[in-house]
Amino acid sequence: MMKTDKELQKDVIAELNFDPAVNQAEIGVEVRDGVVTLTGHVSNYSEKWNAETAAQRIAGVKALVIDMDIILPKLSIRTDADIAQSVENILRWKTFLPEDAVKIMIENGWVKLSGEVEWEYQRQLTIEAIRHITGVTGVSDDIKLKPKAESNTIKPVIEAALKRRARDSSQNIQVAVQGGEVTLTGNVLNWSDRYLATHSAWNTPGVSQVKDHMVCAN
């Protein structure tokens, strides 16, 4: 049974309250026709990201709109040079990537990443490490993946992974591959299956880009 907007709003608020990394009192939740909008002010980028992730966990959410601002506490305000030094240090300590694999540019606390890595988990590990650095107000990811497999082997690998991991939705998901670019279309039952589908695609050798055109059915 499809949830009403009021039920969705109640569930999202409850999930935000349930997540210890989010201060729900700072965040407003509006819902219209299954589209959830998060508003308000948070004190760091990590909290903003955690709020987005919490809302996406709720069954019935069709789309998510982010209208939150980050207002850093006075003690968290840092120069871009200071943030750049922290980013370089944490990437060296946590990712073990080859030197200069990831390029960094920072403007007003917003970190822009570029470069090339071999695996999707390396890209995600890089973003995860930077997300929690004091003074960061956002992260833009333009890191590319090096192709590692022939494109004709990508589709069957993804489809097999979908059957293992998102069985209920797998038959409704269409996988199209062109070079290293994967496009996912069709209806999924919930955000969890949507995440599993995109995660399966990204974890497949040879994939350099994933386009998510899937729609949550409820």
N, CA, C and O of each residue as an XYZ file, in Angstrom:
872
protein
N       0.852     -1.205      0.000
C       0.000      0.000      0.000
C       0.884      1.251      0.000
O       1.821      1.362      0.791
N       0.576      2.175     -0.886
C       1.395      3.381     -1.005
C       1.185      4.299      0.201
O       0.058      4.494      0.656
N       2.261      4.846      0.699
C       2.180      5.751      1.837
C       1.662      7.114      1.388
O       1.908      7.559      0.267
N       0.932      7.765      2.306
C       0.532      9.149      2.050
C       1.722     10.063      2.316
O       2.708      9.651      2.928
N       1.622     11.305      1.853
C       2.694     12.274      2.106
C       2.895     12.478      3.604
O       4.026     12.632      4.065
N       1.805     12.480      4.359
C       1.906     12.673      5.807
C       2.640     11.513      6.465
O       3.447     11.713      7.374
N       2.355     10.296      5.999
C       3.039      9.111      6.546
C       4.528      9.146      6.204
O       5.376      8.823      7.036
N       4.835      9.545      4.957
C       6.235      9.653      4.556
C       6.972     10.680      5.404
O       8.089     10.433      5.858
N       6.350     11.819      5.614
C       6.964     12.866      6.433
C       7.242     12.350      7.841
O       8.316     12.587      8.393
N       6.282     11.651      8.414
C       6.445     11.094      9.754
C       7.593     10.093      9.806
O       8.379     10.095     10.753
N       7.693      9.232      8.782
C       8.755      8.220      8.754
C      10.133      8.850      8.577
O      11.098      8.426      9.215
N      10.228      9.866      7.708
C      11.522     10.525      7.494
C      11.976     11.222      8.772
O      13.143     11.121      9.152
N      11.069     11.926      9.435
C      11.414     12.603     10.686
C      11.864     11.593     11.732
O      12.829     11.831     12.458
N      11.165     10.466     11.809
C      11.533      9.426     12.773
C      12.920      8.864     12.474
O      13.694      8.593     13.392
N      13.235      8.690     11.183
C      14.549      8.159     10.810
C      15.651      9.159     11.119
O      16.735      8.771     11.555
N      15.387     10.433     10.899
C      16.368     11.470     11.243
C      16.612     11.493     12.751
O      17.746     11.652     13.203
N      15.536     11.332     13.525
C      15.681     11.272     14.984
C      16.456     10.042     15.417
O      17.184     10.073     16.409
N      16.297      8.954     14.668
C      16.922      7.680     15.010
C      18.423      7.688     14.737
O      19.177      6.951     15.372
N      18.858      8.525     13.786
C      20.273      8.560     13.385
C      21.049      9.467     14.334
O      20.785     10.669     14.371
N      22.001      8.931     15.105
C      22.737      9.744     16.071
C      23.659     10.778     15.432
O      24.117     11.698     16.111
N      23.938     10.640     14.126
C      24.813     11.588     13.442
C      24.060     12.802     12.914
O      24.649     13.666     12.264
N      22.753     12.871     13.191
C      21.917     13.958     12.663
C      21.203     14.644     13.819
O      20.680     13.986     14.719
N      21.187     15.970     13.784
C      20.402     16.748     14.735
C      19.090     17.113     14.054
O      19.020     18.106     13.329
N      18.058     16.319     14.283
C      16.803     16.492     13.558
C      16.158     17.839     13.824
O      15.410     18.343     12.986
N      16.437     18.434     14.985
C      15.828     19.722     15.326
C      16.228     20.820     14.336
O      15.523     21.821     14.209
N      17.349     20.642     13.635
C      17.833     21.645     12.685
C      17.249     21.466     11.287
O      17.441     22.320     10.421
N      16.534     20.356     11.061
C      16.155     19.983      9.698
C      14.641     19.941      9.552
O      13.946     19.319     10.355
N      14.140     20.609      8.520
C      12.725     20.545      8.195
C      12.467     19.500      7.121
O      13.318     19.262      6.264
N      11.298     18.880      7.164
C      10.946     17.833      6.198
C       9.609     18.194      5.548
O       8.589     18.310      6.228
N       9.628     18.368      4.240
C       8.405     18.632      3.484
C       8.219     17.513      2.464
O       9.191     17.041      1.873
N       6.981     17.092      2.257
C       6.693     16.010      1.312
C       5.525     16.412      0.425
O       4.500     16.896      0.904
N       5.696     16.203     -0.872
C       4.612     16.449     -1.825
C       4.678     15.411     -2.941
O       5.668     15.318     -3.666
N       3.620     14.644     -3.061
C       3.526     13.599     -4.095
C       4.703     12.632     -4.033
O       5.209     12.197     -5.067
N       5.141     12.294     -2.809
C       6.223     11.334     -2.628
C       7.620     11.906     -2.744
O       8.603     11.195     -2.534
N       7.721     13.202     -3.083
C       9.020     13.866     -3.197
C       9.333     14.545     -1.866
O       8.571     15.392     -1.401
N      10.444     14.173     -1.264
C      10.836     14.694      0.042
C      11.836     15.833     -0.136
O      12.811     15.704     -0.875
N      11.586     16.945      0.545
C      12.500     18.080      0.549
C      13.016     18.291      1.962
O      12.236     18.428      2.905
N      14.340     18.316      2.103
C      14.965     18.587      3.388
C      15.427     20.038      3.412
O      16.130     20.485      2.505
N      15.034     20.769      4.445
C      15.391     22.169      4.573
C      16.087     22.401      5.910
O      16.188     21.495      6.738
N      16.566     23.630      6.108
C      17.157     23.990      7.389
C      18.649     24.212      7.310
O      19.217     24.369      6.229
N      19.277     24.222      8.476
C      20.706     24.502      8.582
C      21.378     23.390      9.394
O      20.852     22.942     10.412
N      22.538     22.960      8.927
C      23.340     21.987      9.665
C      24.730     22.573      9.884
O      25.119     23.544      9.235
N      25.471     21.968     10.807
C      26.742     22.568     11.227
C      27.957     22.013     10.495
O      29.060     22.534     10.661
N      27.779     20.955      9.680
C      28.911     20.432      8.917
C      28.402     19.588      7.750
O      27.238     19.191      7.704
N      29.303     19.329      6.817
C      28.930     18.591      5.608
C      28.572     17.144      5.922
O      27.677     16.581      5.291
N      29.249     16.540      6.878
C      28.972     15.159      7.240
C      27.525     14.990      7.704
O      26.859     14.023      7.335
N      27.047     15.930      8.509
C      25.667     15.846      8.983
C      24.677     15.990      7.827
O      23.651     15.311      7.792
N      24.987     16.866      6.895
C      24.128     17.036      5.724
C      24.039     15.736      4.939
O      22.952     15.318      4.538
N      25.172     15.106      4.723
C      25.199     13.845      3.979
C      24.441     12.758      4.718
O      23.702     11.991      4.100
N      24.611     12.679      6.027
C      23.907     11.666      6.820
C      22.401     11.883      6.786
O      21.639     10.916      6.774
N      21.964     13.129      6.772
C      20.529     13.421      6.677
C      19.976     12.953      5.325
O      18.899     12.359      5.265
N      20.711     13.222      4.251
C      20.292     12.770      2.925
C      20.170     11.245      2.889
O      19.187     10.702      2.383
N      21.179     10.565      3.433
C      21.191      9.106      3.423
C      20.047      8.535      4.247
O      19.430      7.544      3.856
N      19.761      9.161      5.397
C      18.665      8.699      6.246
C      17.331      8.782      5.514
O      16.524      7.855      5.586
N      17.094      9.894      4.805
C      15.839     10.057      4.067
C      15.712      9.026      2.949
O      14.616      8.539      2.674
N      16.822      8.696      2.312
C      16.792      7.731      1.215
C      16.501      6.313      1.692
O      16.115      5.457      0.896
N      16.681      6.064      2.968
C      16.407      4.721      3.499
C      14.919      4.433      3.633
O      14.533      3.277      3.804
N      14.082      5.448      3.561
C      12.659      5.283      3.818
C      11.930      4.766      2.576
O      12.023      5.355      1.499
N      11.214      3.672      2.740
C      10.428      3.112      1.645
C       9.327      4.083      1.254
O       8.672      4.676      2.111
N       9.131      4.241     -0.054
C       8.089      5.121     -0.555
C       8.582      6.462     -1.029
O       7.839      7.188     -1.689
N       9.831      6.822     -0.711
C      10.391      8.094     -1.171
C      10.696      7.995     -2.669
O      11.506      7.167     -3.084
N      10.055      8.830     -3.469
C      10.244      8.784     -4.912
C      11.442      9.605     -5.368
O      12.135      9.238     -6.317
N      11.676     10.716     -4.684
C      12.801     11.587     -5.028
C      13.140     12.421     -3.802
O      12.329     12.582     -2.890
N      14.369     12.951     -3.806
C      14.843     13.721     -2.663
C      15.403     15.051     -3.151
O      16.244     15.088     -4.049
N      14.933     16.138     -2.555
C      15.413     17.479     -2.872
C      16.130     18.032     -1.642
O      15.592     17.989     -0.536
N      17.345     18.554     -1.836
C      18.136     19.061     -0.719
C      18.154     20.586     -0.772
O      18.635     21.185     -1.734
N      17.621     21.197      0.276
C      17.605     22.653      0.381
C      18.160     23.072      1.745
O      17.653     23.993      2.385
N      19.211     22.370      2.169
C      19.845     22.643      3.453
C      21.099     23.484      3.268
O      21.823     23.324      2.286
N      21.352     24.379      4.216
C      22.571     25.181      4.231
C      23.512     24.659      5.309
O      23.078     24.113      6.324
N      24.809     24.835      5.071
C      25.809     24.506      6.085
C      26.310     25.807      6.695
O      26.880     26.652      6.006
N      26.090     25.952      7.986
C      26.597     27.119      8.715
C      27.623     26.605      9.722
O      27.271     26.044     10.759
N      28.880     26.805      9.398
C      29.950     26.280     10.233
C      30.044     27.054     11.549
O      29.959     28.282     11.549
N      30.218     26.346     12.670
C      30.518     27.041     13.928
C      31.825     27.823     13.779
O      32.673     27.472     12.959
N      31.978     28.858     14.553
C      33.143     29.734     14.431
C      34.454     28.955     14.535
O      35.406     29.238     13.807
N      34.503     27.976     15.437
C      35.731     27.208     15.632
C      36.025     26.253     14.479
O      37.141     25.746     14.365
N      35.028     26.004     13.619
C      35.225     25.082     12.498
C      35.614     25.786     11.207
O      35.930     25.129     10.215
N      35.594     27.118     11.207
C      35.942     27.861      9.999
C      37.454     27.824      9.790
O      38.223     28.174     10.685
N      37.872     27.394      8.590
C      39.300     27.262      8.277
C      39.564     27.837      6.893
O      38.650     27.985      6.082
N      40.818     28.155      6.638
C      41.190     28.625      5.310
C      41.229     27.438      4.353
O      41.360     26.289      4.773
N      41.111     27.736      3.060
C      41.201     26.668      2.058
C      42.559     25.981      2.104
O      42.655     24.778      1.861
N      43.605     26.735      2.412
C      44.950     26.148      2.499
C      45.026     25.127      3.631
O      45.620     24.061      3.471
N      44.423     25.455      4.781
C      44.406     24.516      5.900
C      43.636     23.247      5.543
O      44.071     22.137      5.851
N      42.481     23.425      4.887
C      41.676     22.265      4.493
C      42.437     21.407      3.492
O      42.411     20.179      3.581
N      43.117     22.044      2.540
C      43.886     21.307      1.533
C      44.953     20.437      2.183
O      45.166     19.297      1.771
N      45.618     20.971      3.191
C      46.638     20.192      3.890
C      46.024     18.989      4.589
O      46.595     17.898      4.576
N      44.855     19.189      5.203
C      44.170     18.077      5.880
C      43.727     17.016      4.882
O      43.835     15.820      5.155
N      43.228     17.450      3.722
C      42.795     16.506      2.691
C      43.971     15.663      2.215
O      43.858     14.442      2.102
N      45.093     16.308      1.937
C      46.267     15.574      1.475
C      46.732     14.566      2.518
O      47.093     13.439      2.179
N      46.723     14.968      3.784
C      47.173     14.072      4.850
C      46.258     12.868      4.992
O      46.732     11.736      5.091
N      44.947     13.103      5.003
C      44.023     12.002      5.243
C      43.983     11.041      4.062
O      43.797      9.839      4.253
N      44.157     11.555      2.838
C      44.220     10.661      1.685
C      45.466      9.785      1.750
O      45.434      8.617      1.362
N      46.557     10.353      2.240
C      47.792      9.583      2.381
C      47.643      8.508      3.450
O      48.155      7.400      3.290
N      46.953      8.824      4.528
C      46.824      7.877      5.642
C      45.782      6.790      5.397
O      45.952      5.653      5.837
N      44.697      7.138      4.690
C      43.559      6.217      4.636
C      43.341      5.516      3.300
O      42.715      4.456      3.264
N      43.842      6.079      2.201
C      43.493      5.492      0.906
C      44.626      4.711      0.256
O      44.362      3.804     -0.533
N      45.867      5.030      0.560
C      47.032      4.350     -0.016
C      47.014      4.388     -1.547
O      47.464      3.454     -2.209
N      46.491      5.476     -2.087
C      46.479      5.629     -3.533
C      47.854      6.072     -4.025
O      48.614      6.676     -3.268
N      48.181      5.780     -5.286
C      49.437      6.283     -5.841
C      49.484      7.806     -5.758
O      48.451      8.470     -5.846
N      50.668      8.347     -5.590
C      50.821      9.793     -5.492
C      50.277     10.473     -6.744
O      50.536     10.028     -7.862
N      49.532     11.538     -6.552
C      48.942     12.334     -7.632
C      47.819     11.612     -8.382
O      47.403     12.072     -9.445
N      47.315     10.481     -7.846
C      46.185      9.810     -8.492
C      44.937     10.680     -8.424
O      44.132     10.700     -9.356
N      44.781     11.399     -7.315
C      43.625     12.268     -7.120
C      44.091     13.719     -7.024
O      44.970     14.045     -6.226
N      43.507     14.571     -7.828
C      43.809     16.002     -7.807
C      42.782     16.724     -6.937
O      41.610     16.347     -6.914
N      43.214     17.748     -6.230
C      42.358     18.455     -5.280
C      42.317     19.942     -5.603
O      43.353     20.564     -5.839
N      41.114     20.506     -5.611
C      40.944     21.948     -5.711
C      39.900     22.356     -4.683
O      38.865     21.700     -4.569
N      40.148     23.426     -3.933
C      39.251     23.844     -2.867
C      38.898     25.313     -3.034
O      39.764     26.158     -3.258
N      37.601     25.597     -2.919
C      37.125     26.974     -3.002
C      36.040     27.187     -1.952
O      34.976     26.570     -2.009
N      36.321     28.065     -0.997
C      35.379     28.366      0.078
C      34.929     27.109      0.819
O      33.759     26.963      1.170
N      35.875     26.212      1.049
C      35.592     24.992      1.793
C      35.030     23.856      0.960
O      34.903     22.733      1.449
N      34.692     24.132     -0.292
C      34.133     23.097     -1.178
C      35.289     22.378     -1.884
O      36.089     23.007     -2.578
N      35.368     21.057     -1.699
C      36.464     20.253     -2.242
C      36.047     19.661     -3.583
O      35.032     18.971     -3.676
N      36.833     19.933     -4.618
C      36.583     19.379     -5.948
C      37.672     18.357     -6.268
O      38.862     18.670     -6.242
N      37.246     17.134     -6.568
C      38.167     16.029     -6.795
C      38.184     15.635     -8.267
O      37.137     15.581     -8.913
N      39.364     15.364     -8.792
C      39.511     14.844    -10.149
C      40.664     13.845    -10.128
O      41.305     13.634     -9.098
N      40.912     13.235    -11.282
C      41.973     12.234    -11.346
C      41.433     10.904    -11.823
O      40.354     10.834    -12.411
N      42.195      9.839    -11.566
C      41.838      8.520    -12.072
C      42.292      7.439    -11.095
O      43.439      7.437    -10.649
N      41.373      6.512    -10.762
C      41.692      5.380     -9.894
C      41.226      4.098    -10.579
O      40.517      4.148    -11.584
N      41.623      2.965    -10.037
C      41.315      1.687    -10.684
C      39.955      1.128    -10.295
O      39.299      0.474    -11.106
N      39.521      1.380     -9.050
C      38.304      0.746     -8.552
C      37.362      1.766     -7.949
O      37.794      2.801     -7.441
N      36.046      1.467     -8.007
C      35.037      2.344     -7.422
C      35.208      2.475     -5.909
O      34.976      3.551     -5.357
N      35.614      1.390     -5.224
C      35.761      1.492     -3.771
C      36.835      2.520     -3.406
O      36.751      3.147     -2.350
N      37.842      2.701     -4.267
C      38.876      3.700     -3.997
C      38.297      5.114     -4.096
O      38.657      5.997     -3.317
N      37.404      5.317     -5.054
C      36.753      6.618     -5.182
C      35.864      6.879     -3.963
O      35.892      7.968     -3.390
N      35.079      5.879     -3.573
C      34.186      6.046     -2.428
C      34.969      6.254     -1.133
O      34.560      7.040     -0.278
N      36.096      5.550     -0.988
C      36.921      5.706      0.202
C      37.494      7.118      0.283
O      37.600      7.694      1.365
N      37.857      7.663     -0.860
C      38.372      9.034     -0.912
C      37.323     10.032     -0.453
O      37.604     10.907      0.366
N      36.112      9.898     -0.984
C      35.033     10.819     -0.616
C      34.667     10.670      0.856
O      34.454     11.662      1.553
N      34.594      9.432      1.323
C      34.245      9.179      2.725
C      35.270      9.811      3.661
O      34.903     10.373      4.693
N      36.541      9.724      3.310
C      37.593     10.281      4.167
C      37.482     11.801      4.257
O      37.682     12.379      5.326
N      37.167     12.446      3.141
C      37.116     13.910      3.099
C      35.854     14.456      3.761
O      35.865     15.558      4.308
N      34.779     13.694      3.711
C      33.482     14.150      4.202
C      33.520     14.634      5.647
O      32.766     15.533      6.021
N      34.392     14.045      6.459
C      34.400     14.336      7.893
C      35.446     15.380      8.304
O      35.608     15.663      9.491
N      36.143     15.940      7.339
C      37.176     16.927      7.678
C      36.531     18.249      8.106
O      35.632     18.758      7.437
N      36.996     18.785      9.208
C      36.472     20.054      9.721
C      36.675     21.179      8.708
O      37.767     21.346      8.166
N      35.625     21.941      8.459
C      35.695     23.075      7.539
C      35.206     22.784      6.145
O      34.969     23.711      5.369
N      35.045     21.491      5.796
C      34.556     21.129      4.459
C      33.068     21.435      4.362
O      32.292     21.052      5.238
N      32.670     22.124      3.297
C      31.265     22.480      3.103
C      30.601     21.693      1.982
O      29.388     21.788      1.795
N      31.381     20.917      1.236
C      30.819     20.104      0.167
C      31.915     19.388     -0.596
O      33.090     19.744     -0.496
N      31.525     18.376     -1.362
C      32.487     17.604     -2.151
C      31.912     17.384     -3.545
O      30.785     16.908     -3.684
N      32.679     17.729     -4.578
C      32.330     17.426     -5.965
C      33.281     16.342     -6.468
O      34.500     16.463     -6.347
N      32.711     15.299     -7.026
C      33.514     14.142     -7.437
C      33.579     14.056     -8.958
O      32.566     13.817     -9.616
N      34.774     14.251     -9.512
C      34.984     14.053    -10.942
C      36.124     13.055    -11.159
O      36.846     13.133    -12.153
N      36.278     12.121    -10.223
C      37.305     11.085    -10.338
C      36.834     10.036    -11.343
O      35.697      9.571    -11.271
N      37.694      9.670    -12.266
C      37.365      8.679    -13.287
C      37.928      7.313    -12.905
O      38.867      7.203    -12.116
N      37.328      6.278    -13.488
C      37.820      4.923    -13.289
C      38.549      4.446    -14.536
O      38.104      4.683    -15.659
N      39.669      3.774    -14.326
C      40.404      3.200    -15.447
C      39.671      1.957    -15.952
O      39.316      1.094    -15.149
N      39.433      1.841    -17.270
C      38.771      0.633    -17.799
C      39.649     -0.590    -17.591
O      40.855     -0.546    -17.834
N      39.025     -1.707    -17.130
C      39.798     -2.914    -16.836
C      39.227     -4.161    -17.491
O      39.772     -5.250    -17.310
N      38.144     -4.028    -18.246
C      37.539     -5.220    -18.840
C      36.877     -4.852    -20.161
O      36.573     -3.685    -20.409
N      36.656     -5.858    -21.009
C      35.946     -5.635    -22.257
C      34.487     -5.320    -21.957
O      33.898     -5.910    -21.052
N      33.900     -4.393    -22.714
C      32.535     -3.969    -22.437
C      31.524     -5.105    -22.586
O      30.487     -5.090    -21.924
N      31.810     -6.101    -23.455
C      30.836     -7.175    -23.652
C      30.765     -8.140    -22.478
O      29.887     -9.003    -22.443
N      31.676     -8.009    -21.515
C      31.617     -8.864    -20.322
C      30.921     -8.165    -19.158
O      30.628     -8.797    -18.143
N      30.654     -6.870    -19.297
C      30.115     -6.087    -18.182
C      28.656     -6.438    -17.886
O      28.299     -6.678    -16.733
N      27.811     -6.468    -18.925
C      26.373     -6.653    -18.723
C      26.046     -7.954    -17.996
O      25.314     -7.906    -17.008
N      26.547     -9.116    -18.428
C      26.190    -10.347    -17.713
C      26.674    -10.384    -16.264
O      26.034    -10.990    -15.404
N      27.804     -9.734    -16.002
C      28.310     -9.690    -14.624
C      27.364     -8.880    -13.735
O      27.061     -9.282    -12.612
N      26.899     -7.730    -14.250
C      25.972     -6.893    -13.480
C      24.648     -7.613    -13.270
O      24.112     -7.613    -12.161
N      24.113     -8.227    -14.323
C      22.823     -8.909    -14.209
C      22.885    -10.058    -13.216
O      21.925    -10.296    -12.482
N      24.003    -10.773    -13.185
C      24.155    -11.857    -12.205
C      24.208    -11.302    -10.785
O      23.646    -11.888     -9.860
N      24.892    -10.164    -10.620
C      24.970     -9.541     -9.297
C      23.599     -9.058     -8.836
O      23.266     -9.172     -7.656
N      22.800     -8.518     -9.761
C      21.460     -8.051     -9.405
C      20.582     -9.205     -8.928
O      19.804     -9.039     -7.989
N      20.696    -10.351     -9.552
C      19.902    -11.513     -9.142
C      20.288    -11.980     -7.741
O      19.445    -12.467     -6.987
N      21.562    -11.828     -7.400
C      22.014    -12.225     -6.061
C      21.598    -11.226     -4.993
O      21.230    -11.611     -3.883
N      21.657     -9.948     -5.329
C      21.583     -8.913     -4.299
C      20.242     -8.183     -4.240
O      19.842     -7.726     -3.170
N      19.555     -8.068     -5.349
C      18.265     -7.367     -5.369
C      17.262     -8.212     -6.147
O      16.693     -7.771     -7.146
N      17.062     -9.432     -5.668
C      16.308    -10.424     -6.425
C      14.898     -9.943     -6.771
O      14.438    -10.140     -7.896
N      14.206     -9.310     -5.811
C      12.820     -8.915     -6.047
C      12.688     -7.856     -7.138
O      11.676     -7.801     -7.836
N      13.715     -7.013     -7.285
C      13.656     -5.944     -8.289
C      14.415     -6.274     -9.565
O      14.247     -5.593    -10.577
N      15.248     -7.311     -9.531
C      16.185     -7.544    -10.635
C      15.498     -7.758    -11.975
O      16.009     -7.320    -13.006
N      14.354     -8.422    -11.975
C      13.687     -8.699    -13.250
C      13.092     -7.444    -13.888
O      12.759     -7.443    -15.073
N      12.959     -6.366    -13.089
C      12.408     -5.123    -13.612
C      13.475     -4.098    -13.979
O      13.153     -3.006    -14.447
N      14.745     -4.447    -13.766
C      15.837     -3.528    -14.051
C      16.483     -3.886    -15.387
O      16.878     -5.030    -15.609
N      16.584     -2.905    -16.266
C      17.246     -3.111    -17.552
C      18.659     -2.526    -17.497
O      18.871     -1.422    -16.993
N      19.609     -3.280    -18.019
C      21.017     -2.884    -18.011
C      21.472     -2.655    -19.452
O      21.411     -3.564    -20.280
N      21.925     -1.446    -19.744
C      22.469     -1.137    -21.067
C      23.924     -0.716    -20.894
O      24.254      0.043    -19.982
N      24.786     -1.208    -21.768
C      26.221     -0.932    -21.656
C      26.747     -0.404    -22.980
O      26.503     -0.977    -24.042
N      27.466      0.689    -22.893
C      28.160      1.231    -24.065
C      29.556      1.625    -23.624
O      29.736      2.578    -22.866
N      30.552      0.874    -24.111
C      31.903      1.079    -23.609
C      31.935      0.749    -22.131
O      31.522     -0.339    -21.729
N      32.419      1.673    -21.318
C      32.412      1.459    -19.871
C      31.253      2.141    -19.180
O      31.206      2.186    -17.951
N      30.293      2.687    -19.968
C      29.157      3.412    -19.399
C      27.952      2.494    -19.265
O      27.536      1.859    -20.234
N      27.388      2.426    -18.050
C      26.235      1.580    -17.760
C      25.029      2.459    -17.478
O      25.121      3.414    -16.707
N      23.904      2.143    -18.096
C      22.657      2.840    -17.823
C      21.651      1.857    -17.239
O      21.371      0.817    -17.835
N      21.109      2.191    -16.072
C      20.118      1.348    -15.401
C      18.750      2.012    -15.501
O      18.590      3.174    -15.127
N      17.769      1.275    -16.003
C      16.408      1.789    -16.112
C      15.435      0.766    -15.518
O      15.815     -0.363    -15.204
N      14.172      1.184    -15.371
C      13.145      0.289    -14.848
C      12.692      0.692    -13.455
O      13.155      1.686    -12.895
N      11.778     -0.099    -12.907
C      11.218      0.172    -11.590
C      11.847     -0.718    -10.535
O      12.059     -1.910    -10.758
N      12.147     -0.130     -9.379
C      12.625     -0.895     -8.230
C      11.632     -0.728     -7.090
O      10.873      0.240     -7.059
N      11.637     -1.666     -6.159
C      10.654     -1.651     -5.082
C      10.932     -0.578     -4.046
O      10.003     -0.036     -3.447
N      12.231     -0.260     -3.824
C      12.584      0.690     -2.766
C      13.988      1.233     -3.019
O      14.690      0.800     -3.933
N      14.377      2.208     -2.168
C      15.692      2.831     -2.309
C      16.806      1.830     -2.034
O      17.892      1.939     -2.603
N      16.546      0.853     -1.164
C      17.568     -0.144     -0.851
C      17.951     -0.937     -2.097
O      19.134     -1.131     -2.375
N      16.944     -1.398     -2.852
C      17.231     -2.133     -4.091
C      17.884     -1.219     -5.127
O      18.726     -1.658     -5.910
N      17.491      0.044     -5.125
C      18.104      0.999     -6.053
C      19.594      1.145     -5.746
O      20.434      1.142     -6.647
N      19.901      1.272     -4.453
C      21.311      1.372     -4.046
C      22.071      0.100     -4.422
O      23.181      0.180     -4.949
N      21.488     -1.071     -4.159
C      22.157     -2.329     -4.482
C      22.430     -2.439     -5.985
O      23.465     -2.962     -6.398
N      21.497     -1.945     -6.793
C      21.681     -2.011     -8.245
C      22.839     -1.137     -8.695
O      23.700     -1.584     -9.453
N      22.865      0.115     -8.229
C      23.954      1.008     -8.632
C      25.288      0.531     -8.056
O      26.321      0.625     -8.719
N      25.268      0.020     -6.822
C      26.491     -0.491     -6.206
C      27.028     -1.684     -6.985
O      28.237     -1.808     -7.178
N      26.130     -2.567     -7.435
C      26.548     -3.732     -8.227
C      27.196     -3.292     -9.530
O      28.205     -3.854     -9.956
N      26.604     -2.279    -10.161
C      27.171     -1.779    -11.421
C      28.554     -1.179    -11.199
O      29.487     -1.476    -11.945
N      28.690     -0.332    -10.173
C      29.971      0.317     -9.913
C      31.055     -0.682     -9.548
O      32.228     -0.444     -9.837
N      30.693     -1.793     -8.923
C      31.688     -2.774     -8.484
C      32.120     -3.725     -9.593
O      32.939     -4.613     -9.360
N      31.583     -3.551    -10.787
C      31.921     -4.428    -11.902
C      33.160     -3.910    -12.628
O      33.190     -2.746    -13.029
N      34.178     -4.742    -12.804
C      35.388     -4.302    -13.515
C      35.058     -3.777    -14.905
O      34.270     -4.380    -15.633
N      35.659     -2.659    -15.266
C      35.450     -2.073    -16.583
C      34.445     -0.956    -16.614
O      34.366     -0.226    -17.603
N      33.666     -0.798    -15.552
C      32.652      0.258    -15.512
C      33.300      1.589    -15.136
O      33.978      1.690    -14.113
N      33.088      2.599    -15.962
C      33.658      3.922    -15.702
C      32.592      4.953    -15.357
O      32.913      6.018    -14.830
N      31.318      4.651    -15.648
C      30.233      5.574    -15.333
C      28.937      4.789    -15.207
O      28.696      3.841    -15.954
N      28.096      5.199    -14.241
C      26.772      4.580    -14.058
C      25.722      5.671    -14.091
O      25.783      6.625    -13.315
N      24.751      5.531    -14.994
C      23.627      6.453    -15.073
C      22.403      5.777    -14.472
O      21.950      4.742    -14.962
N      21.876      6.365    -13.415
C      20.738      5.796    -12.703
C      19.453      6.463    -13.184
O      19.152      7.593    -12.799
N      18.697      5.757    -14.029
C      17.411      6.246    -14.507
C      16.274      5.390    -13.935
O      15.175      5.365    -14.489
N      16.535      4.705    -12.849
C      15.524      3.851    -12.230
C      14.517      4.694    -11.453
O      14.801      5.824    -11.057
N      13.334      4.115    -11.246
C      12.255      4.786    -10.519
C      11.774      3.869     -9.416
O      11.570      2.675     -9.635
N      11.590      4.434     -8.213
C      11.036      3.653     -7.100
C       9.532      3.458     -7.349
O       8.808      4.420     -7.605
N       9.080      2.215     -7.271
C       7.700      1.896     -7.595
C       6.731      2.316     -6.512
O       5.551      2.531     -6.791
N       7.210      2.440     -5.265
C       6.261      2.826     -4.200
C       6.806      3.961     -3.358
O       6.143      4.410     -2.423
